[in-house]
Amino acid sequence: MITTKRLRLRPLTDADTDWWVQLHADNKVNRFVGGYTNQQAAARLRDIHRQWTRRGHGLCAVELKSTGLAMGRCGLNWWEQFGETEIGWTFARTHWGRGYATEAAQAVLTWGFGPLRLERITAMIHHGNTASAAVAQRLGFAPLREDTVLGRPCTVYALDRDDFPSP
C-alpha cells in the first residue's frame, strides 16, 4: 500500500469489478480509456492481479485517506509489446481538478524509481487528452515518441530515474 498526505493506493482486486465498471461508465472519463462491461472488467482485474504476482507492481485503487472513498486508479502497467512500464491514472469526474492525479502519480513514481528500481517509466497519452498531458509534464515527463495504443494514436512520454527528483 502507498500513502500520501491525502490518498491511499491499494492493489486492485476482483472485488473492485463493479466499482471499475462504474468508474469507466462516465463518457467524459472513458473518452480516452474506454468503458467496460462486468465481464471485461473482471478479465482486466485478473490481468492486473497476474501482473502484481509476476512483476510486483500493477494498478491501484486510489482512495481518500479521510473517508476510504475509492475515486480513481493509478499505478504501473507492463506493456509486453513495448517492453515498457507505463504509469497511468484515471479519476472519477467529480474528483478532477484537485491535484489527486498528480499526487497519486508522484507517489507511484517514487515507488517505481525507488524500491522497484525501474530505469524508465512511460506515460502513454492519447491525442487530445490535454489534462493527462499536463499531469505528465508537471511530473517531469517529456515526449519520447508517437505510437498507437489500443488502436488509437498517442504520444508516449518518458521519465528516467536519473531525471526524477527524489522527494
Secondary structure, DSSP 8 states (H G I E B T S, - for coil): -EE-SSEEEEE--GGGHHHHHHHTTSHHHHTTT----HHHHHHHHHHHHHHHHHHS--EEEEEETTT--EEEEEEEEEETTTTEEEEEEEE-GGGTTSSHHHHHHHHHHHHHHTTT--SEEEEEEETT-HHHHHHHHHTT-EEEEEEEETTEEEEEEEEEGGGS---
